[in-house]
Amino acid sequence: FDAVICVGNSLTLAPADSDVERAIRQMAGVLKPGGLCVLNLFNWDRLAEEGLRIMPATARIVDGEEVTFLRVFHHRGEVIRLHIVIISRRGELVDTRILTAYQRPVGPARLLEWVRSAGFESIALYGGYDRRPFAPESSDQLVLVAGLGSRRKAARRDSKTGSEARGGPRSDALSGRRPAAARQTPSRKD
């Protein structure tokens, strides 16, 4: 693939740090040399340092409805319970929903360590999708954009044996399924 995108702070929903690290390695494994990886997380170091409990609400119009999102955090050691309050308003009708997720706070230092060890280079950190610089003390979001080093990918390819080296089935360590890239049939040279 040319790019792998993991946004919406979804990477931190993994059950353990080792799962996050493994997911990043698997992202590298499906990319072409020079392929891009885009990750989006909360700036967990700032949230933990400030003990932030509620992020500023965001509102937008979705299919004619005014929708407001409010994120509430309950810090519990290595895990943060995140409640997302969604309030939808269409005219006089108001609907309120609460979604709960357990997050593993991953700060910029650990994320950079894992991304580099997976073979990514040319790493840029941003404070949002508008490409403003990432400021550890004030950014709510962390957007990481990294290119896969061609040397790393070539070294991994050379070290593989058997069906994996030929593009055959591999198991996906997180789900036990074969990733989409492994289900593709390798092209033949004429």
Phi, psi and chi 1 to 4 in degrees:
 res  aa     phi    psi   chi1   chi2   chi3   chi4
   1 PHE       -  154.7  -66.5   98.5      -      -
   2 ASP   -82.3  -27.0  -66.1  -37.5      -      -
   3 ALA  -152.5  151.8      -      -      -      -
   4 VAL  -127.9  131.6  173.9      -      -      -
   5 ILE  -126.3  127.8  -59.6  169.5      -      -
   6 CYS  -134.5  100.7 -176.3      -      -      -
   7 VAL  -121.7 -179.6  -62.6      -      -      -
   8 GLY    74.1   23.1      -      -      -      -
   9 ASN    62.2   18.8 -162.5   52.3      -      -
  10 SER   -71.0  -25.8   57.1      -      -      -
  11 LEU   -58.9  -32.6 -169.6   60.4      -      -
  12 THR   -81.7    4.6   62.1      -      -      -
  13 LEU   -83.3   -7.0  -67.5  168.3      -      -
  14 ALA   -61.5  147.0      -      -      -      -
  15 PRO   -64.8  -30.0  -13.6   20.8      -      -
  16 ALA  -144.5  158.9      -      -      -      -
  17 ASP   -56.2  -38.8  -73.9   -8.7      -      -
  18 SER   -61.6  -31.1   60.3      -      -      -
  19 ASP   -70.2  -38.1  -65.2  -43.9      -      -
  20 VAL   -64.1  -47.3  175.7      -      -      -
  21 GLU   -61.4  -42.9 -173.9  175.6    9.0      -
  22 ARG   -64.4  -40.2 -176.6  173.4   33.2 -108.3
  23 ALA   -61.8  -39.8      -      -      -      -
  24 ILE   -66.0  -41.1  -67.3  169.5      -      -
  25 ARG   -63.1  -39.5  -75.8 -166.4  -45.1  -91.7
  26 GLN   -67.7  -34.1  -71.6  177.7  -20.2      -
  27 MET   -60.7  -44.8  -70.2  176.0 -159.3      -
  28 ALA   -62.0  -35.6      -      -      -      -
  29 GLY   -67.6  -22.3      -      -      -      -
  30 VAL  -101.1   -2.5  -61.3      -      -      -
  31 LEU   -89.1  147.8  -76.4  173.6      -      -
  32 LYS   -72.1  156.7  -66.2  177.5 -176.7  175.9
  33 PRO   -54.1  132.6  -26.4   35.5      -      -
  34 GLY    83.9   -1.4      -      -      -      -
  35 GLY   -64.3  156.8      -      -      -      -
  36 LEU  -103.4  145.4  -71.9  178.2      -      -
  37 CYS  -122.1  128.4  177.9      -      -      -
  38 VAL  -120.2  120.7  178.6      -      -      -
  39 LEU  -120.1  142.2  -54.5  175.2      -      -
  40 ASN  -130.1  124.1  164.7 -117.5      -      -
  41 LEU  -136.0  162.7  -50.8  171.0      -      -
  42 PHE   -67.9  156.1  -69.3  134.9      -      -
  43 ASN   -81.3   80.5  179.2    3.8      -      -
  44 TRP   -61.4  -33.6  -72.2  108.4      -      -
  45 ASP   -60.9  -44.2  -73.4   -4.7      -      -
  46 ARG   -65.7  -43.6  177.2  177.8  164.1 -106.7
  47 LEU   -60.8  -42.6  -64.1  178.0      -      -
  48 ALA   -69.4  -43.5      -      -      -      -
  49 GLU   -62.3  -41.9 -176.1  177.0  -50.9      -
  50 GLU   -84.2   -8.9  -66.7 -177.6    5.0      -
  51 GLY    62.4   30.3      -      -      -      -
  52 LEU   -57.6  128.0 -172.2   62.4      -      -
  53 ARG  -105.5  -30.8  -59.2  -79.6 -176.4 -133.1
  54 ILE  -135.5  126.2  -59.9  174.9      -      -
  55 MET   -86.8  152.6  -72.3 -169.6   93.0      -
  56 PRO   -55.1  139.9  -23.1   32.1      -      -
  57 ALA   -67.4  148.0      -      -      -      -
  58 THR  -122.1  145.7   58.6      -      -      -
  59 ALA  -135.1  147.2      -      -      -      -
  60 ARG  -156.8  164.9   62.3 -178.4   68.8  120.5
  61 ILE   -95.6  124.6  -56.6  -62.9      -      -
  62 VAL  -127.4  115.4  177.8      -      -      -
  63 ASP    50.5   44.8  -64.3  -29.8      -      -
  64 GLY    80.7   -1.5      -      -      -      -
  65 GLU  -104.2  140.9  -73.7 -176.4  -68.2      -
  66 GLU   -84.5  119.7  179.3 -177.0  -24.7      -
  67 VAL  -119.2  128.1 -178.6      -      -      -
  68 THR  -115.6  133.7  -56.9      -      -      -
  69 PHE  -113.7  131.6  -61.4   89.4      -      -
  70 LEU  -129.4  128.4 -179.2   64.7      -      -
  71 ARG  -109.3  125.3  -66.3  170.4  -70.7 -150.1
  72 VAL  -119.4  128.1 -179.3      -      -      -
  73 PHE  -108.6  138.9  -60.1   95.7      -      -
  74 HIS  -120.4  106.9  -68.2  -91.3      -      -
  75 HIS   -76.3  124.9  -61.1  -98.8      -      -
  76 ARG  -134.4   68.1  -60.3  -82.7 -171.1 -107.5
  77 GLY    67.6 -120.7      -      -      -      -
  78 GLU   -78.5   -8.6  -70.7  -64.6  -48.0      -
  79 VAL  -124.8  141.2  175.0      -      -      -
  80 ILE  -116.5  128.8  -65.6  176.9      -      -
  81 ARG   -88.4  121.4 -169.2  168.2   42.4 -175.6
  82 LEU  -108.5  123.9  168.7   63.2      -      -
  83 HIS  -107.6  125.5  -58.3  -73.5      -      -
  84 ILE  -107.2  115.1  -57.2  171.3      -      -
  85 VAL   -95.4  123.1 -179.7      -      -      -
  86 ILE  -117.5  119.1  -55.6  168.0      -      -
  87 ILE  -114.6  118.3  -56.3  168.2      -      -
  88 SER  -110.2  135.2  -54.9      -      -      -
  89 ARG  -130.2  124.4 -178.9 -175.2  -52.1 -102.0
  90 ARG  -128.4  103.8 -176.1 -177.2  -66.5  -93.3
  91 GLY    63.7 -123.5      -      -      -      -
  92 GLU   -87.1  -12.1  -62.4  -64.5  -44.0      -
  93 LEU   -84.2  130.3  -62.0  173.7      -      -
  94 VAL  -125.8  131.8  176.8      -      -      -
  95 ASP  -124.0  132.2  179.6   44.7      -      -
  96 THR  -121.1  129.4  -57.4      -      -      -
  97 ARG  -128.7  149.9  -69.2  171.8  -75.6  159.3
  98 ILE  -127.4  124.3  -60.3  174.5      -      -
  99 LEU  -109.7  142.1  -53.2  173.3      -      -
 100 THR  -123.3  135.9  -60.6      -      -      -
 101 ALA  -138.6  150.0      -      -      -      -
 102 TYR  -102.4  124.7  -66.1   89.8      -      -
 103 GLN  -111.5  144.2  -54.1  -85.4  -72.9      -
 104 ARG  -103.7  104.8  -61.9 -157.1   58.8   76.3
 105 PRO   -63.0  119.4   15.1  -19.7      -      -
 106 VAL  -115.6  115.0  175.1      -      -      -
 107 GLY   -84.2  169.0      -      -      -      -
 108 PRO   -57.5  -38.7  -20.9   28.8      -      -
 109 ALA   -63.6  -47.7      -      -      -      -
 110 ARG   -66.8  -40.8  -83.1 -165.7  -58.8  165.2
 111 LEU   -60.1  -46.4 -176.6   63.4      -      -
 112 LEU   -60.7  -41.5  -78.8  168.8      -      -
 113 GLU   -59.0  -48.3  175.0 -173.3  -32.7      -
 114 TRP   -66.6  -40.1  -65.2  -25.7      -      -
 115 VAL   -66.2  -44.1  165.9      -      -      -
 116 ARG   -64.6  -42.6  -74.9 -175.7 -178.9  122.4
 117 SER   -67.6  -21.5   72.7      -      -      -
 118 ALA   -81.0   -6.2      -      -      -      -
 119 GLY   102.8    7.5      -      -      -      -
 120 PHE   -79.6  144.8  -71.1   98.7      -      -
 121 GLU  -132.0 -175.2  -60.2  171.1   -9.1      -
 122 SER    47.0   56.1  -54.3      -      -      -
 123 ILE   -91.5  129.6  -59.8  167.7      -      -
 124 ALA  -123.6  138.7      -      -      -      -
 125 LEU  -112.5  134.2  -59.3  177.8      -      -
 126 TYR  -127.8  157.5  -60.6  102.8      -      -
 127 GLY   -90.7    4.0      -      -      -      -
 128 GLY   175.2  176.7      -      -      -      -
 129 TYR   -71.4  -13.2  -67.5  113.1      -      -
 130 ASP   -81.0    4.5   58.8    2.0      -      -
 131 ARG    68.5   21.1  -62.8  173.8  125.6 -171.7
 132 ARG   -67.5  148.9   67.2 -178.5  171.1  -87.1
 133 PRO   -59.7  144.1  -19.2   29.4      -      -
 134 PHE   -73.6  126.5  175.5   69.9      -      -
 135 ALA  -119.5  106.2      -      -      -      -
 136 PRO   -52.5  -33.9  -22.8   31.0      -      -
 137 GLU   -83.8  -12.5   66.9  -75.3  -14.3      -
 138 SER  -135.5  -19.1   62.0      -      -      -
 139 SER   -72.4  133.7  -65.0      -      -      -
 140 ASP   -78.7  -33.2  -70.5  -25.0      -      -
 141 GLN  -115.3  157.8  -61.3  -74.0  -43.5      -
 142 LEU  -128.6  119.9  167.5   63.0      -      -
 143 VAL  -114.3  119.2  176.3      -      -      -
 144 LEU  -107.7  129.8  179.9  142.9      -      -
 145 VAL  -123.0  122.8  179.3      -      -      -
 146 ALA  -138.3  143.4      -      -      -      -
 147 GLY  -100.4  140.3      -      -      -      -
 148 LEU   -76.6  126.3 -177.0   63.8      -      -
 149 GLY   -66.2  134.6      -      -      -      -
 150 SER   -67.9  -32.4   56.1      -      -      -
 151 ARG   -65.6  -43.5  -72.2  176.4  -70.4  146.7
 152 ARG   -61.7  -47.3  169.7   75.4  171.3  156.4
 153 LYS   -63.5  -43.1 -174.6   71.2  173.9 -172.9
 154 ALA   -63.6  -41.3      -      -      -      -
 155 ALA   -63.3  -41.0      -      -      -      -
 156 ARG   -66.2  -41.4  -72.8 -177.7   58.6 -121.0
 157 ARG   -64.4  -42.4 -172.2  172.9   43.1 -113.6
 158 ASP   -65.8  -29.5  -67.9  -16.4      -      -
 159 SER   -84.9   -9.1   68.9      -      -      -
 160 LYS   -80.3  152.0  -67.4  179.0 -178.3  177.0
 161 THR  -133.3  168.5   59.6      -      -      -
 162 GLY    68.4 -154.4      -      -      -      -
 163 SER   -64.2  -29.3   64.0      -      -      -
 164 GLU   -63.2  -40.0 -171.9  175.8   -8.6      -
 165 ALA   -67.2  -28.5      -      -      -      -
 166 ARG   -89.9    3.4  -66.0 -173.9  -55.6  -88.0
 167 GLY    89.6   15.2      -      -      -      -
 168 GLY   -80.2 -169.3      -      -      -      -
 169 PRO   -62.5  140.1  -18.2   28.4      -      -
 170 ARG  -130.2  151.7  -65.8 -177.1  -62.2  160.2
 171 SER   -91.5  148.2   71.3      -      -      -
 172 ASP   -91.1  116.3 -179.8  -36.3      -      -
 173 ALA   -61.9  -26.1      -      -      -      -
 174 LEU   -84.6  -33.9  -65.9  179.8      -      -
 175 SER  -118.3  -13.1   67.6      -      -      -
 176 GLY    81.1   -3.3      -      -      -      -
 177 ARG   -95.6  160.2  -62.4 -177.5  -41.0 -131.8
 178 ARG   -78.8  134.6  -67.8 -177.7  -52.3  173.8
 179 PRO   -67.6  159.5   17.8  -24.4      -      -
 180 ALA   -55.2  -38.9      -      -      -      -
 181 ALA   -62.5  -32.2      -      -      -      -
 182 ALA   -78.2  -20.6      -      -      -      -
 183 ARG   -83.8  -10.4  -70.2 -170.8  -63.6  -94.5
 184 GLN   -76.7  145.6  -62.7  173.4   -5.9      -
 185 THR   -85.4  128.4  -56.0      -      -      -
 186 PRO   -63.4  144.4   -6.0   11.6      -      -
 187 SER   -77.8  148.6   60.5      -      -      -
 188 ARG   -94.3  148.9  -65.9 -176.2  -31.4 -178.8
 189 LYS   -92.0  133.5  -67.6 -175.4 -179.3 -179.7
 190 ASP   -85.3      -  -67.0  -51.0      -      -
